[in-house]
Each structure stands twice: as structure tokens, then as C-alpha cells.
């Protein structure tokens, strides 16, 4: 990864973000404060390729 003094833009492996989409409605989630789209970590990015590491979305519901 380059060590402690390496800038984050120069590191070879980075987090891959994707827009959070509601599976039931197909709508993109937006922030309550400024209306920006909420992005979630979906995997890793390396050498121009994306590797998805988070396949499932978990939801807690009251029983």
C-alpha cells in the first residue's frame, strides 16, 4: 500500500463506492440534510478493475 507517508490518491488499492439503491422501489437514497445521493462501500478497486466484496444488504425489522 506504500507505507504511512503515501498519499491516499497514490495507493494502489482503494475502496469502491456505489450509489445506495432501494431494492423494492428502485429509488436512490438521499441524505436528509442536503439531498446528496448516499454512497455505500461495495468492494475494492485495483488496477482499473472493481472487485465486489459486499453481496448482501441486511435489514433489521421488529418482530
BAKOL-839619 format. One record per residue (C-alpha): x, y, z; residue in three letters. Coordinates in steps of 0.1 Angstrom, whole numbers, m for minus. Example, Ala and Ser with C-alpha at 12.3 -4.5 7.8 and 13.67 -1.06 7.14 Angstrom:
# BAKOL-839619
REC     px     py     pz  rest
REC    123    m45     78   ALA
REC    137    m11     71   SER
# end
This chain:
# BAKOL-839619
REC     px     py     pz  rest
REC      0      0      0   UNK
REC     30     23      0   UNK
REC     35     30     38   UNK
REC     25     57     61   UNK
REC     38     86     41   UNK
REC     20     77      9   UNK
REC     m9     99     m1   UNK
REC    m43     82     m5   UNK
REC    m45     91    m42   UNK
REC    m12     72    m48   UNK
REC    m22     40    m31   UNK
REC    m28     10    m55   UNK
REC    m59     m4    m37   UNK
REC    m89     18    m30   UNK
REC   m124     14    m18   UNK
REC   m152     11    m44   UNK
REC   m183     31    m37   UNK
REC   m217     28    m54   UNK
REC   m250     47    m50   UNK
REC   m273     31    m24   UNK
REC   m305     19    m43   UNK
REC   m336      7    m25   UNK
REC   m342    m28    m39   UNK
REC   m380    m26    m35   UNK
REC   m387      8    m51   UNK
REC   m356     13    m73   UNK
REC   m350     48    m58   UNK
REC   m316     61    m49   UNK
REC   m313     70    m12   UNK
REC   m307    107     m5   UNK
REC   m292    125     26   UNK
REC   m318    141     49   UNK
REC   m296    172     53   UNK
REC   m285    183     18   UNK
REC   m302    159     m6   UNK
REC   m270    144    m19   UNK
REC   m270    107    m30   UNK
REC   m258     83     m3   UNK
REC   m229     61    m14   UNK
REC   m220     28      3   UNK
REC   m189      7      1   UNK
REC   m194    m22    m23   UNK
REC   m159    m36    m27   UNK
REC   m123    m27    m37   UNK
REC   m108    m10    m68   UNK
REC    m74    m22    m81   UNK
REC    m57    m17   m115   UNK
REC    m88     m3   m131   UNK
REC   m110    m32   m120   UNK
REC   m137    m34    m94   UNK
REC   m139    m64    m70   UNK
REC   m173    m66    m53   UNK
REC   m169    m79    m18   UNK
REC   m204    m70     m3   UNK
REC   m230    m91    m20   UNK
REC   m259    m88      6   UNK
REC   m278    m60     21   UNK
REC   m290    m66     56   UNK
REC   m321    m50     72   UNK
REC   m333    m52    108   UNK
REC   m370    m54    114   UNK
REC   m391    m55    146   UNK
REC   m405    m90    152   UNK
# end
